[in-house]
Protein backbone atom coordinates (compact mmCIF):
# COMPACT_ATOMS: atom_id res chain seq x y z
CA UNK A 1 0.00 0.00 0.00
CA UNK A 2 3.04 2.31 -0.11
CA UNK A 3 4.59 1.99 -3.58
CA UNK A 4 6.03 5.48 -3.11
CA UNK A 5 8.56 3.99 -0.68
CA UNK A 6 10.44 2.03 -3.31
CA UNK A 7 9.74 4.47 -6.15
CA UNK A 8 11.18 7.37 -4.15
CA UNK A 9 14.11 5.21 -3.05
CA UNK A 10 15.07 4.52 -6.67
CA UNK A 11 14.86 8.23 -7.56
CA UNK A 12 17.11 8.99 -4.57
CA UNK A 13 19.64 6.35 -5.66
CA UNK A 14 19.76 7.80 -9.17
CA UNK A 15 20.12 11.36 -7.86
CA UNK A 16 22.76 10.43 -5.28
CA UNK A 17 24.91 8.41 -7.71
CA UNK A 18 24.67 10.62 -10.81
CA UNK A 19 27.69 12.80 -9.99
CA UNK A 20 29.90 9.79 -9.22
CA UNK A 21 28.81 8.02 -12.41
CA UNK A 22 29.37 11.15 -14.51
CA UNK A 23 32.71 12.07 -12.95
CA UNK A 24 34.31 8.65 -12.39
CA UNK A 25 32.62 5.99 -14.55
CA UNK A 26 31.68 7.90 -17.70
CA UNK A 27 35.31 8.91 -18.51
CA UNK A 28 36.33 5.22 -18.35
CA UNK A 29 33.53 4.28 -20.77
CA UNK A 30 34.43 7.19 -23.06
CA UNK A 31 38.10 6.21 -23.03
CA UNK A 32 37.17 2.65 -24.00
CA UNK A 33 35.20 4.02 -26.96
CA UNK A 34 31.88 2.86 -25.53
CA UNK A 35 28.66 4.69 -26.40
CA UNK A 36 27.11 3.67 -23.07
CA UNK A 37 25.77 6.44 -20.82
CA UNK A 38 26.63 5.45 -17.25
CA UNK A 39 23.75 7.28 -15.54
CA UNK A 40 21.16 5.98 -18.00
CA UNK A 41 22.39 2.39 -17.69
CA UNK A 42 22.34 2.68 -13.90
CA UNK A 43 18.80 4.08 -14.10
CA UNK A 44 17.68 1.36 -16.51
CA UNK A 45 18.90 -1.39 -14.17
CA UNK A 46 17.01 0.12 -11.22
CA UNK A 47 13.84 0.54 -13.31
CA UNK A 48 14.03 -3.17 -14.20
CA UNK A 49 13.85 -3.92 -10.45
CA UNK A 50 10.75 -1.74 -10.21
CA UNK A 51 9.14 -3.56 -13.13
CA UNK A 52 9.69 -6.88 -11.34
CA UNK A 53 8.16 -5.44 -8.17
CA UNK A 54 5.16 -4.02 -10.02
CA UNK A 55 4.57 -7.27 -11.90
CA UNK A 56 4.38 -9.05 -8.55
CA UNK A 57 2.27 -6.42 -6.78
CA UNK A 58 -0.33 -5.43 -9.38
CA UNK A 59 -2.25 -8.76 -9.41
CA UNK A 60 -2.75 -8.35 -5.64
CA UNK A 61 -4.16 -4.81 -6.06
CA UNK A 62 -6.34 -5.13 -9.16
CA UNK A 63 -9.63 -5.36 -7.28
CA UNK A 64 -8.94 -2.85 -4.56
CA UNK A 65 -9.87 0.46 -6.20
CA UNK A 66 -8.21 2.66 -3.60
CA UNK A 67 -4.86 0.84 -3.57
CA UNK A 68 -4.83 0.37 -7.34
CA UNK A 69 -5.52 4.07 -7.99
CA UNK A 70 -2.85 5.04 -5.51
CA UNK A 71 -0.36 2.78 -7.29
CA UNK A 72 -1.20 4.29 -10.70
CA UNK A 73 -0.90 7.84 -9.33
CA UNK A 74 2.49 7.13 -7.77
CA UNK A 75 3.79 5.37 -10.90
CA UNK A 76 2.77 8.33 -13.08
CA UNK A 77 4.54 10.77 -10.74
CA UNK A 78 7.62 8.54 -10.73
CA UNK A 79 7.68 8.34 -14.54
CA UNK A 80 7.33 12.12 -14.85
CA UNK A 81 10.26 12.81 -12.52
CA UNK A 82 12.39 10.02 -13.99
CA UNK A 83 12.10 11.52 -17.48
CA UNK A 84 12.05 15.26 -16.69
CA UNK A 85 14.69 15.37 -13.95
CA UNK A 86 16.93 12.40 -14.77
CA UNK A 87 16.62 12.35 -18.56
CA UNK A 88 15.40 8.74 -18.77
CA UNK A 89 14.70 7.80 -22.39
CA UNK A 90 11.21 6.90 -23.62
CA UNK A 91 12.75 4.06 -25.65
CA UNK A 92 13.91 2.32 -22.44
CA UNK A 93 11.75 -0.14 -20.46
CA UNK A 94 9.36 1.82 -18.25
CA UNK A 95 6.48 1.43 -15.83
CA UNK A 96 4.10 2.57 -18.57
CA UNK A 97 4.69 -0.78 -20.29
CA UNK A 98 3.44 -2.56 -17.16
CA UNK A 99 0.36 -0.29 -16.96
CA UNK A 100 -0.30 -1.07 -20.65
CA UNK A 101 -0.57 -4.82 -20.11
CA UNK A 102 -4.12 -5.99 -20.81
CA UNK A 103 -5.49 -6.88 -17.35
CA UNK A 104 -3.87 -3.87 -15.70
CA UNK A 105 -4.83 -1.47 -18.48
CA UNK A 106 -8.50 -2.50 -18.56
CA UNK A 107 -8.67 -2.08 -14.80
CA UNK A 108 -7.08 1.36 -15.09
CA UNK A 109 -9.68 2.40 -17.67
CA UNK A 110 -12.49 1.09 -15.47
CA UNK A 111 -11.44 2.94 -12.32
CA UNK A 112 -10.62 6.09 -14.31
CA UNK A 113 -14.18 6.09 -15.65
CA UNK A 114 -15.67 5.32 -12.23
CA UNK A 115 -13.91 8.23 -10.52
CA UNK A 116 -14.59 10.59 -13.45
CA UNK A 117 -18.33 9.88 -13.21
CA UNK A 118 -18.24 10.43 -9.45
CA UNK A 119 -16.50 13.76 -10.06
CA UNK A 120 -19.19 14.72 -12.59
CA UNK A 121 -21.93 13.85 -10.07
CA UNK A 122 -20.35 16.09 -7.44
CA UNK A 123 -19.63 19.02 -9.80
CA UNK A 124 -23.21 19.12 -11.09
CA UNK A 125 -24.77 18.78 -7.64
CA UNK A 126 -22.61 21.58 -6.23
CA UNK A 127 -24.36 24.81 -5.24
CA UNK A 128 -21.84 26.70 -7.39
CA UNK A 129 -22.32 24.46 -10.45
CA UNK A 130 -23.91 27.18 -12.64
CA UNK A 131 -22.00 30.17 -11.26
CA UNK A 132 -18.83 31.47 -12.91
CA UNK A 133 -15.74 31.57 -10.70
CA UNK A 134 -14.81 34.87 -12.32
CA UNK A 135 -18.23 36.52 -12.43
CA UNK A 136 -16.92 39.69 -10.76
CA UNK A 137 -13.92 40.09 -13.10
CA UNK A 138 -15.29 41.33 -16.42
CA UNK A 139 -12.12 41.13 -18.52
CA UNK A 140 -11.53 37.49 -17.49
CA UNK A 141 -15.10 36.29 -17.86
CA UNK A 142 -16.15 37.12 -21.42
CA UNK A 143 -17.65 33.65 -21.92
CA UNK A 144 -19.35 33.56 -18.49
CA UNK A 145 -18.33 29.92 -18.04
CA UNK A 146 -20.19 28.12 -15.25
CA UNK A 147 -18.07 26.30 -12.72
CA UNK A 148 -19.28 22.82 -13.75
CA UNK A 149 -18.15 23.30 -17.39
CA UNK A 150 -14.72 24.56 -16.37
CA UNK A 151 -14.28 21.71 -13.88
CA UNK A 152 -15.36 19.19 -16.52
CA UNK A 153 -12.81 20.41 -19.06
CA UNK A 154 -10.11 20.36 -16.38
CA UNK A 155 -11.10 16.74 -15.69
CA UNK A 156 -10.59 15.86 -19.38
CA UNK A 157 -7.25 17.66 -19.41
CA UNK A 158 -6.05 15.77 -16.34
CA UNK A 159 -7.03 12.44 -17.93
CA UNK A 160 -5.04 13.38 -21.08
CA UNK A 161 -2.04 14.27 -18.93
CA UNK A 162 -2.24 10.87 -17.24
CA UNK A 163 -2.30 8.77 -20.40
CA UNK A 164 -0.19 10.86 -22.80
CA UNK A 165 3.03 8.93 -22.04
CA UNK A 166 1.59 5.50 -22.79
CA UNK A 167 3.92 3.70 -25.20
CA UNK A 168 1.38 2.78 -27.91
CA UNK A 169 -1.13 4.79 -29.91
CA UNK A 170 -3.78 2.05 -29.55
CA UNK A 171 -3.80 2.43 -25.75
CA UNK A 172 -4.02 6.22 -26.05
CA UNK A 173 -6.97 5.83 -28.40
CA UNK A 174 -8.77 3.69 -25.82
CA UNK A 175 -8.40 6.53 -23.34
CA UNK A 176 -9.63 8.96 -25.99
CA UNK A 177 -12.68 6.69 -26.34
CA UNK A 178 -13.28 7.08 -22.60
CA UNK A 179 -13.05 10.87 -22.92
CA UNK A 180 -15.59 10.83 -25.77
CA UNK A 181 -17.94 8.78 -23.55
CA UNK A 182 -17.55 11.34 -20.78
CA UNK A 183 -18.29 14.24 -23.15
CA UNK A 184 -21.44 12.47 -24.31
CA UNK A 185 -22.45 11.72 -20.73
CA UNK A 186 -21.97 15.39 -19.81
CA UNK A 187 -24.04 16.42 -22.85
CA UNK A 188 -26.90 14.16 -21.68
CA UNK A 189 -26.72 15.60 -18.17
CA UNK A 190 -26.84 19.16 -19.55
CA UNK A 191 -29.85 18.23 -21.70
CA UNK A 192 -31.66 16.83 -18.66
CA UNK A 193 -31.09 20.01 -16.67
CA UNK A 194 -32.08 22.13 -19.68
CA UNK A 195 -35.43 20.32 -20.00
CA UNK A 196 -36.23 21.34 -16.45
CA UNK A 197 -35.52 24.98 -17.36
CA UNK A 198 -37.45 25.32 -20.65
CA UNK A 199 -40.19 27.39 -19.04
CA UNK A 200 -37.63 30.02 -18.15
CA UNK A 201 -35.47 30.07 -21.25
CA UNK A 202 -34.07 33.50 -20.34
CA UNK A 203 -33.48 32.38 -16.77
CA UNK A 204 -30.09 32.25 -15.08
CA UNK A 205 -29.56 28.48 -15.28
CA UNK A 206 -30.73 28.11 -18.89
CA UNK A 207 -28.27 30.80 -20.01
CA UNK A 208 -25.54 29.15 -17.95
CA UNK A 209 -26.14 25.86 -19.80
CA UNK A 210 -25.80 27.61 -23.17
CA UNK A 211 -22.58 29.27 -21.96
CA UNK A 212 -21.29 25.87 -20.83
CA UNK A 213 -21.98 24.28 -24.23
CA UNK A 214 -20.33 27.20 -26.06
CA UNK A 215 -17.25 27.00 -23.83
CA UNK A 216 -16.85 23.22 -24.19
CA UNK A 217 -17.24 23.41 -27.99
CA UNK A 218 -14.66 26.21 -28.15
CA UNK A 219 -12.10 24.37 -26.01
CA UNK A 220 -12.57 21.10 -27.94
CA UNK A 221 -11.98 23.02 -31.17
CA UNK A 222 -8.77 24.46 -29.68
CA UNK A 223 -7.65 20.92 -28.77
CA UNK A 224 -8.22 19.69 -32.34
CA UNK A 225 -4.57 20.31 -33.24
CA UNK A 226 -3.30 18.25 -30.29
CA UNK A 227 -2.40 14.88 -31.81
Secondary structure, 3 states (H helix, E strand, C coil): CCHHHHHHHHHHHHHHHHHHHHHHHHHHHHHCCCCCCHHHHHHHHHHHHHHHHHHHHHHHHCCCHHHHHHHHHHHHHHHHHHHHHHCCCCCCCCHHHHHCCHHHHHHHHHHHHHHHHHHHHHHHHCCCCCCCCCCCCCCCCCCCCCHHHHHHHHHHHHHHHHHCCCCCHHHHHHHHHHHHHHHHHHHHHHHHHHHHCHHHCCCHHHHHHHHHHHHHHHHHHHHHHCC
